[in-house]
Amino acid sequence: MKLYLIIISASALIISAIVTLACDANYLAVLGLTALAIAIVILIDSLVATVARLLPKKCADHTAKIYQVGKGEKKFYEKLKIRKWKDKVPEIGHFTGFRKNKIAEPKSVEYVDRFLLEICYGEIGHFFCLFIGFTLLLLFPISKLWLPISIPVAIINVFLNLPSLFILRYNSYKLRILRKNNVKKQFA
């Protein structure tokens, strides 16, 4: 979480400095608008996550084709060396009452099913956060400085959501294999 806070703070300072120089504006005013844009994106992401989590379970059915991860996609994640950095990305499952940073009951089919359900809800939330940040920030220009501030903030939001989405998809591939093995053992 500290890394995310550092990235967000550094981004706010850099965006503010660039916009101040490019638009010949007051740095504190630009910094204030940048902080507002960041707060709006965080609020939007929180609302999207809440709405995603309130969807019916059938929308997060891990057997649906949209949630399937192929071998090519898995290889992409491995090329990103996801295993080395995935544990450094904050996991905030405690807000939903289900932590996804460790498999607590690896031999339980029911537990793995719940884990896959939570992963699918997470995928929905992070996927929509990639786009909604742009649309809502661009909808209400507060000043002439809003566009040069909101676009970089929305882009940074994409780069902060993508790793989580990648991790969820990578982990779901592994969990499906675990589930399949558990089901075989259960009926053996």
C-alpha positions as CSV (number, residue, x, y, z in Angstrom):
1,M,0.0,0.0,0.0
2,K,2.9,2.3,0.7
3,L,4.2,1.9,-2.8
4,Y,0.8,2.9,-4.2
5,L,0.7,6.0,-2.0
6,I,4.2,7.0,-3.1
7,I,3.2,6.5,-6.8
8,I,0.0,8.6,-6.3
9,S,1.8,11.4,-4.4
10,A,4.7,11.5,-6.9
11,S,2.3,11.5,-9.8
12,A,0.3,14.4,-8.3
13,L,3.5,16.5,-7.8
14,I,4.8,15.7,-11.3
15,I,1.4,16.3,-13.1
16,S,1.0,19.6,-11.2
17,A,4.5,20.7,-12.1
18,I,4.1,19.9,-15.8
19,V,0.6,21.5,-16.1
20,T,1.8,24.5,-14.2
21,L,4.7,25.1,-16.6
22,A,2.7,24.2,-19.7
23,C,-0.3,26.3,-18.9
24,D,1.5,29.1,-17.0
25,A,-0.7,28.6,-14.0
26,N,-0.5,28.8,-10.2
27,Y,1.2,25.7,-8.8
28,L,-0.9,25.5,-5.7
29,A,-4.2,25.8,-7.7
30,V,-3.0,23.1,-10.1
31,L,-1.9,20.9,-7.2
32,G,-5.4,21.4,-5.6
33,L,-7.1,20.4,-8.9
34,T,-4.8,17.4,-9.3
35,A,-5.6,16.3,-5.7
36,L,-9.3,16.7,-6.5
37,A,-9.0,14.6,-9.7
38,I,-7.1,11.9,-7.8
39,A,-9.8,11.9,-5.0
40,I,-12.5,11.6,-7.7
41,V,-10.8,8.6,-9.3
42,I,-10.3,6.9,-6.0
43,L,-14.0,7.5,-5.2
44,I,-15.0,6.2,-8.6
45,D,-12.9,3.1,-8.2
46,S,-14.4,2.5,-4.8
47,L,-18.0,2.8,-6.2
48,V,-17.2,0.6,-9.2
49,A,-15.8,-2.1,-6.8
50,T,-18.9,-1.8,-4.6
51,V,-21.3,-2.1,-7.5
52,A,-19.3,-5.0,-9.0
53,R,-19.5,-6.8,-5.7
54,L,-23.2,-6.3,-5.5
55,L,-23.8,-8.0,-8.8
56,P,-25.5,-11.4,-8.7
57,K,-23.2,-14.4,-8.4
58,K,-24.2,-15.5,-11.9
59,C,-22.3,-12.4,-13.2
60,A,-19.1,-13.8,-11.6
61,D,-19.4,-17.4,-12.6
62,H,-15.8,-18.6,-13.0
63,T,-17.0,-21.2,-15.6
64,A,-18.1,-18.4,-18.0
65,K,-16.0,-18.1,-21.1
66,I,-15.0,-14.5,-20.3
67,Y,-13.2,-15.6,-17.1
68,Q,-11.2,-18.4,-18.8
69,V,-7.5,-17.8,-19.0
70,G,-5.8,-19.6,-21.9
71,K,-2.2,-20.8,-22.0
72,G,-1.2,-17.9,-24.2
73,E,-2.5,-15.4,-21.7
74,K,-0.8,-17.3,-18.9
75,K,2.5,-17.2,-20.8
76,F,2.1,-13.4,-21.2
77,Y,1.8,-13.1,-17.4
78,E,4.8,-15.3,-16.9
79,K,6.8,-13.1,-19.3
80,L,5.9,-10.2,-17.1
81,K,7.5,-12.2,-14.3
82,I,4.2,-11.7,-12.3
83,R,5.3,-14.3,-9.7
84,K,8.1,-12.0,-8.6
85,W,6.0,-8.9,-8.0
86,K,2.4,-10.0,-7.5
87,D,2.8,-10.1,-3.7
88,K,3.9,-6.4,-3.7
89,V,0.5,-5.2,-5.1
90,P,-1.9,-4.3,-2.3
91,E,-4.8,-6.8,-1.8
92,I,-7.8,-5.2,-0.1
93,G,-10.0,-8.3,0.2
94,H,-10.6,-7.5,3.9
95,F,-13.2,-5.0,2.7
96,T,-15.3,-7.8,1.3
97,G,-14.4,-10.2,4.1
98,F,-12.4,-12.5,1.9
99,R,-8.6,-12.2,1.6
100,K,-7.1,-13.2,-1.7
101,N,-3.4,-13.0,-0.9
102,K,-3.2,-16.6,0.4
103,I,-5.2,-19.8,-0.1
104,A,-6.4,-20.7,3.4
105,E,-8.1,-24.0,2.5
106,P,-6.4,-25.4,-0.6
107,K,-8.0,-28.9,-0.3
108,S,-11.6,-27.6,0.0
109,V,-13.6,-27.4,-3.3
110,E,-16.1,-25.0,-1.7
111,Y,-13.3,-22.7,-0.5
112,V,-11.7,-22.7,-4.0
113,D,-15.1,-22.0,-5.6
114,R,-15.5,-19.0,-3.2
115,F,-12.0,-17.8,-4.1
116,L,-12.8,-18.0,-7.8
117,L,-16.0,-16.1,-7.2
118,E,-14.2,-13.3,-5.5
119,I,-11.5,-13.3,-8.2
120,C,-14.3,-12.8,-10.8
121,Y,-15.8,-10.0,-8.9
122,G,-12.4,-8.4,-8.7
123,E,-11.9,-8.8,-12.4
124,I,-15.2,-7.1,-13.1
125,G,-14.3,-4.2,-10.8
126,H,-10.7,-3.6,-12.0
127,F,-11.7,-4.0,-15.7
128,F,-14.4,-1.3,-15.5
129,C,-12.1,1.0,-13.4
130,L,-9.7,1.0,-16.4
131,F,-12.3,3.0,-18.4
132,I,-14.7,4.7,-16.0
133,G,-12.0,6.9,-14.6
134,F,-11.6,8.5,-18.1
135,T,-15.3,9.0,-18.8
136,L,-16.2,10.6,-15.4
137,L,-13.2,12.8,-15.2
138,L,-13.8,14.1,-18.7
139,L,-17.5,14.7,-18.2
140,F,-17.2,17.7,-15.9
141,P,-14.4,20.1,-16.8
142,I,-14.0,22.4,-13.7
143,S,-11.6,24.7,-15.5
144,K,-9.3,25.0,-18.5
145,L,-6.7,23.1,-16.5
146,W,-9.0,20.1,-15.8
147,L,-8.3,18.3,-19.1
148,P,-4.5,18.4,-18.9
149,I,-4.8,17.2,-15.2
150,S,-7.5,14.6,-15.5
151,I,-6.1,12.7,-18.5
152,P,-2.8,11.9,-16.8
153,V,-4.6,11.0,-13.6
154,A,-6.9,8.6,-15.5
155,I,-3.9,7.1,-17.3
156,I,-2.1,6.5,-14.0
157,N,-5.4,4.9,-12.7
158,V,-5.2,2.4,-15.6
159,F,-1.6,1.6,-14.7
160,L,-2.6,1.1,-11.0
161,N,-5.5,-1.2,-11.9
162,L,-3.9,-3.3,-14.6
163,P,-1.5,-5.2,-12.3
164,S,-4.4,-6.2,-10.0
165,L,-6.4,-7.4,-13.0
166,F,-3.4,-9.4,-14.3
167,I,-2.8,-10.9,-10.9
168,L,-6.4,-12.0,-10.6
169,R,-6.4,-13.6,-14.0
170,Y,-3.1,-15.3,-13.4
171,N,-4.2,-16.7,-10.0
172,S,-7.5,-17.9,-11.5
173,Y,-5.7,-20.1,-13.9
174,K,-3.8,-21.8,-11.1
175,L,-6.9,-22.0,-8.9
176,R,-8.9,-23.8,-11.7
177,I,-6.2,-26.5,-11.8
178,L,-6.3,-26.8,-8.0
179,R,-10.1,-27.1,-8.1
180,K,-10.0,-29.7,-10.9
181,N,-7.5,-31.8,-8.8
182,N,-9.6,-31.4,-5.7
183,V,-12.8,-32.5,-7.5
184,K,-10.9,-35.6,-8.8
185,K,-9.7,-36.5,-5.3
186,Q,-13.2,-35.9,-3.9
187,F,-14.7,-38.5,-6.2
188,A,-11.8,-40.9,-6.3
